[in-house]
């Protein structure tokens, strides 16, 4: 039964995601029936007219220009954040790690603050905040790697401590900029951005982000044995002839690259990378061969559901998706941790 449990869970999650996908297309300020959704999807897929071409009808515009891009961005972001959390927890061998643990969040925040209050990157156009946040996230990750290798080769403890130190430095600089800028409108913008939103989803961005995140997830799935080895520790890996040092550096860079693109597209969305891997481990254990794909699907389900709720809870108002994720995830996470137990890194 234990051997088939991951496959049963996989089928259940796929069914839930497909059901949620069509419900998400129908729910909103304008309710659409299944027939309208099917016709719009069929026409958009098989028509020779580009889906972004004007004058194709209100239902087409609602499905193809508003709701579908949001759903796809939410799904791929949730999958990327969940897998990023699982990978980071293996890299630092810490069940409390998340995709932002090694300075990625603070770097992205500092980039966004510099863009909003100081005008950095304005020549990149309307997406300059996302571009600066991506540069900040990826740049701080590189800096974490460089600093952690000073003196001797980095290990999980040095990476964690270096990331925490740079987190505090970037947070202090960002707070300094905000304090002296005295810009109320800018403060509202940065707060909303730091809480995440899928309202800016565009097909041009999705054509880049979906392949990058998907390929990243597939890469980590092929590395499940090394990720399992990281949970056992460096000393155990060395006795088996495996040097985890180079793998840890590579995985951190790829994770930062993926998370940087997610931050660029939808801002900061916390908690997904922490809660989803934990919940999946409760049901199937710590084997990354199953954890990676199951976490990806579960993360997609969580963020698609959160995106629908943030659009419909209050009429004519969109709540930041990060608030919804925390409200959904925190109580359930506490309940599962109290009721269940699982091993992490070979310890009960």
GUSE-513649 format. One record per residue (C-alpha): residue in three letters; x, y, z; residue number from 1. Coordinates in steps of 0.2 Angstrom, whole numbers, plus 2048, in hexadecimal, padded with zeros to 3 digits. Example, Ala and Ser with C-alpha at 12.3 -4.5 7.8 and 13.67 -1.06 7.14 Angstrom:
BEGIN
NODE;ALA;83E;7EA;827;1 .
NODE;SER;844;7FB;824;2 .
This chain:
BEGIN
NODE;UNK;800;800;800;1 .
NODE;UNK;80E;80C;804;2 .
NODE;UNK;816;809;7F3;3 .
NODE;UNK;806;80E;7EA;4 .
NODE;UNK;801;81D;7F6;5 .
NODE;UNK;80B;82A;7EC;6 .
NODE;UNK;802;825;7DC;7 .
NODE;UNK;7F1;825;7E4;8 .
NODE;UNK;7F5;837;7EA;9 .
NODE;UNK;7FB;83C;7D9;10 .
NODE;UNK;7EB;837;7D1;11 .
NODE;UNK;7E1;840;7DE;12 .
NODE;UNK;7EB;850;7DD;13 .
NODE;UNK;7EA;850;7CA;14 .
NODE;UNK;7D7;84D;7CA;15 .
NODE;UNK;7D5;85C;7D7;16 .
NODE;UNK;7E0;867;7CC;17 .
NODE;UNK;7D6;864;7BC;18 .
NODE;UNK;7C6;867;7C6;19 .
NODE;UNK;7CC;876;7CE;20 .
NODE;UNK;7D3;87D;7BD;21 .
NODE;UNK;7C2;87D;7B5;22 .
NODE;UNK;7B9;884;7C4;23 .
NODE;UNK;7C6;892;7C4;24 .
NODE;UNK;7C1;896;7B2;25 .
NODE;UNK;7AF;897;7B7;26 .
NODE;UNK;7B0;8A1;7C7;27 .
NODE;UNK;7B2;8B4;7C8;28 .
NODE;UNK;7A9;8C4;7C6;29 .
NODE;UNK;7A0;8BC;7B7;30 .
NODE;UNK;79B;8AA;7B9;31 .
NODE;UNK;79E;89F;7AA;32 .
NODE;UNK;796;88E;7A6;33 .
NODE;UNK;79F;87F;7A1;34 .
NODE;UNK;798;880;78F;35 .
NODE;UNK;79F;892;78D;36 .
NODE;UNK;7B0;88D;794;37 .
NODE;UNK;7B1;87E;788;38 .
NODE;UNK;7AC;888;779;39 .
NODE;UNK;7B9;896;77D;40 .
NODE;UNK;7C7;88A;781;41 .
NODE;UNK;7C3;880;771;42 .
NODE;UNK;7C2;88F;766;43 .
NODE;UNK;7D2;897;76D;44 .
NODE;UNK;7DC;887;76B;45 .
NODE;UNK;7D7;882;75A;46 .
NODE;UNK;7D4;893;752;47 .
NODE;UNK;7E0;89B;746;48 .
NODE;UNK;7DD;8AC;74F;49 .
NODE;UNK;7EA;8B0;75C;50 .
NODE;UNK;7E2;8AF;76E;51 .
NODE;UNK;7E7;8C1;772;52 .
NODE;UNK;7DF;8C8;762;53 .
NODE;UNK;7D1;8D4;766;54 .
NODE;UNK;7BE;8D3;763;55 .
NODE;UNK;7BC;8C0;766;56 .
NODE;UNK;7AE;8C2;773;57 .
NODE;UNK;7AD;8C6;786;58 .
NODE;UNK;7AD;8B3;78B;59 .
NODE;UNK;7BD;8B1;781;60 .
NODE;UNK;7C5;8C0;789;61 .
NODE;UNK;7C0;8BA;79A;62 .
NODE;UNK;7C7;8A9;798;63 .
NODE;UNK;7D7;8AC;78D;64 .
NODE;UNK;7DC;8BD;792;65 .
NODE;UNK;7D7;8BE;7A5;66 .
NODE;UNK;7D4;8AD;7AD;67 .
NODE;UNK;7DF;8A0;7A4;68 .
NODE;UNK;7EF;8AA;7A5;69 .
NODE;UNK;7EC;8AD;7B8;70 .
NODE;UNK;7E8;89A;7BB;71 .
NODE;UNK;7F8;895;7B1;72 .
NODE;UNK;803;8A1;7BB;73 .
NODE;UNK;7FC;89C;7CB;74 .
NODE;UNK;7FE;88A;7C7;75 .
NODE;UNK;810;88B;7C1;76 .
NODE;UNK;815;897;7CF;77 .
NODE;UNK;80D;88B;7DC;78 .
NODE;UNK;817;87C;7D5;79 .
NODE;UNK;827;885;7D4;80 .
NODE;UNK;826;88C;7E6;81 .
NODE;UNK;821;87B;7ED;82 .
NODE;UNK;82F;872;7E4;83 .
NODE;UNK;83B;880;7E9;84 .
NODE;UNK;836;87E;7FB;85 .
NODE;UNK;839;86B;7FA;86 .
NODE;UNK;84A;86E;7F2;87 .
NODE;UNK;850;87B;7FF;88 .
NODE;UNK;84B;871;80D;89 .
NODE;UNK;856;863;807;90 .
NODE;UNK;864;86F;803;91 .
NODE;UNK;865;876;814;92 .
NODE;UNK;85E;866;81D;93 .
NODE;UNK;851;871;826;94 .
NODE;UNK;83F;86D;825;95 .
NODE;UNK;83B;880;829;96 .
NODE;UNK;843;886;819;97 .
NODE;UNK;83A;88D;80B;98 .
NODE;UNK;83E;894;7F9;99 .
NODE;UNK;843;8A5;800;100 .
NODE;UNK;84E;89F;80F;101 .
NODE;UNK;85F;8A3;807;102 .
NODE;UNK;85C;8B5;804;103 .
NODE;UNK;851;8B4;7F4;104 .
NODE;UNK;842;8BD;7FD;105 .
NODE;UNK;84D;8CB;803;106 .
NODE;UNK;856;8CD;7F3;107 .
NODE;UNK;845;8CE;7E9;108 .
NODE;UNK;83E;8DA;7F6;109 .
NODE;UNK;84D;8E5;7F5;110 .
NODE;UNK;84C;8E5;7E2;111 .
NODE;UNK;83A;8E9;7E2;112 .
NODE;UNK;83C;8F7;7EF;113 .
NODE;UNK;84A;8FF;7E5;114 .
NODE;UNK;840;8FE;7D5;115 .
NODE;UNK;830;906;7DD;116 .
NODE;UNK;838;913;7E8;117 .
NODE;UNK;848;917;7DF;118 .
NODE;UNK;843;914;7CD;119 .
NODE;UNK;850;907;7C9;120 .
NODE;UNK;84D;8FD;7B9;121 .
NODE;UNK;83F;909;7B3;122 .
NODE;UNK;846;907;7A1;123 .
NODE;UNK;840;8F5;7A1;124 .
NODE;UNK;82E;8FB;79F;125 .
NODE;UNK;81F;8F6;7A9;126 .
NODE;UNK;827;8E6;7B0;127 .
NODE;UNK;836;8EF;7B8;128 .
NODE;UNK;831;8EB;7C9;129 .
NODE;UNK;831;8D8;7C5;130 .
NODE;UNK;841;8D9;7BC;131 .
NODE;UNK;84A;8E2;7CA;132 .
NODE;UNK;843;8D5;7D7;133 .
NODE;UNK;849;8C7;7CC;134 .
NODE;UNK;85A;8CF;7CB;135 .
NODE;UNK;85A;8D2;7DE;136 .
NODE;UNK;855;8C0;7E2;137 .
NODE;UNK;861;8B8;7D6;138 .
NODE;UNK;86F;8C4;7DB;139 .
NODE;UNK;86D;8C0;7EE;140 .
NODE;UNK;86D;8AE;7EA;141 .
NODE;UNK;87E;8AF;7E1;142 .
NODE;UNK;885;8BA;7F0;143 .
NODE;UNK;87F;8AC;7FC;144 .
NODE;UNK;889;89F;7F2;145 .
NODE;UNK;899;8AA;7F1;146 .
NODE;UNK;899;8AF;804;147 .
NODE;UNK;895;89E;80A;148 .
NODE;UNK;8A5;897;801;149 .
NODE;UNK;8B1;8A3;809;150 .
NODE;UNK;8BD;89A;815;151 .
NODE;UNK;8B7;888;811;152 .
NODE;UNK;8AA;87F;806;153 .
NODE;UNK;898;884;80A;154 .
NODE;UNK;88D;878;812;155 .
NODE;UNK;87A;879;817;156 .
NODE;UNK;87E;882;827;157 .
NODE;UNK;889;88F;81F;158 .
NODE;UNK;87C;892;811;159 .
NODE;UNK;86E;894;81E;160 .
NODE;UNK;878;8A0;829;161 .
NODE;UNK;87E;8AA;81A;162 .
NODE;UNK;86C;8AB;813;163 .
NODE;UNK;865;8B1;823;164 .
NODE;UNK;873;8BF;825;165 .
NODE;UNK;870;8C5;813;166 .
NODE;UNK;85D;8C5;816;167 .
NODE;UNK;85F;8D1;825;168 .
NODE;UNK;86B;8DC;81B;169 .
NODE;UNK;85F;8DE;80C;170 .
NODE;UNK;850;8E0;818;171 .
NODE;UNK;859;8EE;821;172 .
NODE;UNK;85E;8F7;810;173 .
NODE;UNK;84C;8F5;80A;174 .
NODE;UNK;845;8FC;81A;175 .
NODE;UNK;851;90B;819;176 .
NODE;UNK;84B;90F;807;177 .
NODE;UNK;839;90E;80C;178 .
NODE;UNK;83B;918;81C;179 .
NODE;UNK;843;927;813;180 .
NODE;UNK;839;926;803;181 .
NODE;UNK;829;92C;80C;182 .
NODE;UNK;81F;926;7FD;183 .
NODE;UNK;80D;91F;803;184 .
NODE;UNK;809;91A;7F1;185 .
NODE;UNK;819;911;7EF;186 .
NODE;UNK;817;908;800;187 .
NODE;UNK;806;902;7FB;188 .
NODE;UNK;80D;8FB;7EA;189 .
NODE;UNK;81C;8F2;7F3;190 .
NODE;UNK;810;8EB;800;191 .
NODE;UNK;804;8E4;7F3;192 .
NODE;UNK;813;8DD;7E9;193 .
NODE;UNK;81B;8D5;7F8;194 .
NODE;UNK;80B;8CB;7FB;195 .
NODE;UNK;809;8C5;7E9;196 .
NODE;UNK;7FD;8C6;7DB;197 .
NODE;UNK;7F8;8BD;7CB;198 .
NODE;UNK;7EF;8CC;7C4;199 .
NODE;UNK;7FD;8D0;7B8;200 .
NODE;UNK;7FE;8BF;7AF;201 .
NODE;UNK;802;8C1;79D;202 .
NODE;UNK;804;8B4;78F;203 .
NODE;UNK;815;8BB;78A;204 .
NODE;UNK;81C;8B8;79C;205 .
NODE;UNK;814;8A7;79D;206 .
NODE;UNK;81D;8A1;78D;207 .
NODE;UNK;82D;8A4;797;208 .
NODE;UNK;829;8A0;7A9;209 .
NODE;UNK;81F;88F;7A6;210 .
NODE;UNK;82D;887;79C;211 .
NODE;UNK;83B;88D;7A9;212 .
NODE;UNK;831;887;7B8;213 .
NODE;UNK;82C;877;7B0;214 .
NODE;UNK;83D;872;7AB;215 .
NODE;UNK;844;877;7BC;216 .
NODE;UNK;837;86B;7C4;217 .
NODE;UNK;83C;85D;7B8;218 .
NODE;UNK;84E;860;7BC;219 .
NODE;UNK;84C;85E;7CF;220 .
NODE;UNK;841;84F;7CC;221 .
NODE;UNK;850;846;7C3;222 .
NODE;UNK;85B;84B;7D2;223 .
NODE;UNK;850;842;7DF;224 .
NODE;UNK;85E;837;7E5;225 .
NODE;UNK;86A;845;7E8;226 .
NODE;UNK;85C;84E;7F2;227 .
NODE;UNK;859;83F;7FC;228 .
NODE;UNK;86B;83E;800;229 .
NODE;UNK;86C;850;806;230 .
NODE;UNK;85F;84C;814;231 .
NODE;UNK;86C;83F;81A;232 .
NODE;UNK;87A;84C;81B;233 .
NODE;UNK;88B;84F;814;234 .
NODE;UNK;894;842;81E;235 .
NODE;UNK;889;834;819;236 .
NODE;UNK;88A;83A;807;237 .
NODE;UNK;89D;83A;807;238 .
NODE;UNK;89D;828;80D;239 .
NODE;UNK;893;823;7FE;240 .
NODE;UNK;89E;82C;7F2;241 .
NODE;UNK;893;83B;7EF;242 .
NODE;UNK;899;84D;7F1;243 .
NODE;UNK;88A;858;7F5;244 .
NODE;UNK;893;868;7F3;245 .
NODE;UNK;891;86B;7E1;246 .
NODE;UNK;87F;865;7E1;247 .
NODE;UNK;87B;871;7EE;248 .
NODE;UNK;881;880;7E5;249 .
NODE;UNK;879;87A;7D5;250 .
NODE;UNK;868;877;7DD;251 .
NODE;UNK;869;888;7E6;252 .
NODE;UNK;86C;891;7D5;253 .
NODE;UNK;85E;888;7CC;254 .
NODE;UNK;852;88B;7DA;255 .
NODE;UNK;856;89D;7DB;256 .
NODE;UNK;854;89F;7C8;257 .
NODE;UNK;843;897;7C9;258 .
NODE;UNK;83D;8A1;7D8;259 .
NODE;UNK;844;8B1;7D0;260 .
NODE;UNK;839;8AF;7C1;261 .
NODE;UNK;82A;8AB;7CC;262 .
NODE;UNK;82D;8BB;7D6;263 .
NODE;UNK;82F;8C5;7C6;264 .
NODE;UNK;81E;8BF;7C0;265 .
NODE;UNK;813;8C0;7D0;266 .
NODE;UNK;81D;8C7;7DE;267 .
NODE;UNK;820;8BF;7EF;268 .
NODE;UNK;815;8B1;7F4;269 .
NODE;UNK;81B;8A8;804;270 .
NODE;UNK;816;899;80E;271 .
NODE;UNK;813;88E;7FE;272 .
NODE;UNK;825;887;7FE;273 .
NODE;UNK;824;883;811;274 .
NODE;UNK;813;87B;813;275 .
NODE;UNK;811;871;803;276 .
NODE;UNK;820;866;805;277 .
NODE;UNK;81C;863;817;278 .
NODE;UNK;80A;85D;813;279 .
NODE;UNK;810;851;805;280 .
NODE;UNK;81D;84A;810;281 .
NODE;UNK;810;846;81D;282 .
NODE;UNK;808;83A;810;283 .
NODE;UNK;816;833;806;284 .
NODE;UNK;826;836;811;285 .
NODE;UNK;836;83F;80B;286 .
NODE;UNK;83A;836;7FB;287 .
NODE;UNK;83D;844;7EE;288 .
NODE;UNK;838;838;7E0;289 .
NODE;UNK;826;83A;7E5;290 .
NODE;UNK;828;84A;7EF;291 .
NODE;UNK;82D;855;7E0;292 .
NODE;UNK;81E;852;7D4;293 .
NODE;UNK;811;850;7E2;294 .
NODE;UNK;817;861;7EA;295 .
NODE;UNK;816;869;7D9;296 .
NODE;UNK;804;864;7D6;297 .
NODE;UNK;7FF;868;7E8;298 .
NODE;UNK;807;879;7E7;299 .
NODE;UNK;7FE;87D;7D6;300 .
NODE;UNK;7ED;878;7DF;301 .
NODE;UNK;7F1;883;7EE;302 .
NODE;UNK;7F5;893;7E4;303 .
NODE;UNK;7E7;891;7D7;304 .
NODE;UNK;7DA;88F;7E5;305 .
NODE;UNK;7E2;89E;7EE;306 .
NODE;UNK;7E1;8A8;7DE;307 .
NODE;UNK;7CE;8A5;7DC;308 .
NODE;UNK;7CB;8A9;7EE;309 .
NODE;UNK;7D5;8BA;7ED;310 .
NODE;UNK;7CA;8BF;7DE;311 .
NODE;UNK;7B9;8BA;7E5;312 .
NODE;UNK;7B9;8BD;7F8;313 .
NODE;UNK;7B6;8D0;7F6;314 .
NODE;UNK;7AC;8D7;7E7;315 .
NODE;UNK;7B6;8E2;7DC;316 .
NODE;UNK;7C6;8E0;7E7;317 .
NODE;UNK;7D5;8D4;7E5;318 .
NODE;UNK;7DD;8CF;7F5;319 .
NODE;UNK;7F0;8CB;7F4;320 .
NODE;UNK;7F2;8B8;7F1;321 .
NODE;UNK;7FF;8B7;7FF;322 .
NODE;UNK;7F2;8BB;80C;323 .
NODE;UNK;7E6;8AE;806;324 .
NODE;UNK;7F4;8A1;805;325 .
NODE;UNK;7F9;8A4;817;326 .
NODE;UNK;7E6;8A3;81D;327 .
NODE;UNK;7E4;893;814;328 .
NODE;UNK;7F4;88B;818;329 .
NODE;UNK;7F8;88F;82A;330 .
NODE;UNK;7E9;887;833;331 .
NODE;UNK;7EA;877;828;332 .
NODE;UNK;7FD;876;82A;333 .
NODE;UNK;7FC;877;83D;334 .
NODE;UNK;7EE;86A;83E;335 .
NODE;UNK;7F8;85E;833;336 .
NODE;UNK;808;860;83D;337 .
NODE;UNK;7FF;85D;84D;338 .
NODE;UNK;7F6;84E;847;339 .
NODE;UNK;804;846;83C;340 .
NODE;UNK;816;842;83D;341 .
NODE;UNK;823;83E;830;342 .
NODE;UNK;836;83C;82F;343 .
NODE;UNK;842;849;828;344 .
NODE;UNK;854;845;824;345 .
NODE;UNK;853;835;82C;346 .
NODE;UNK;84C;83B;83D;347 .
NODE;UNK;83B;839;844;348 .
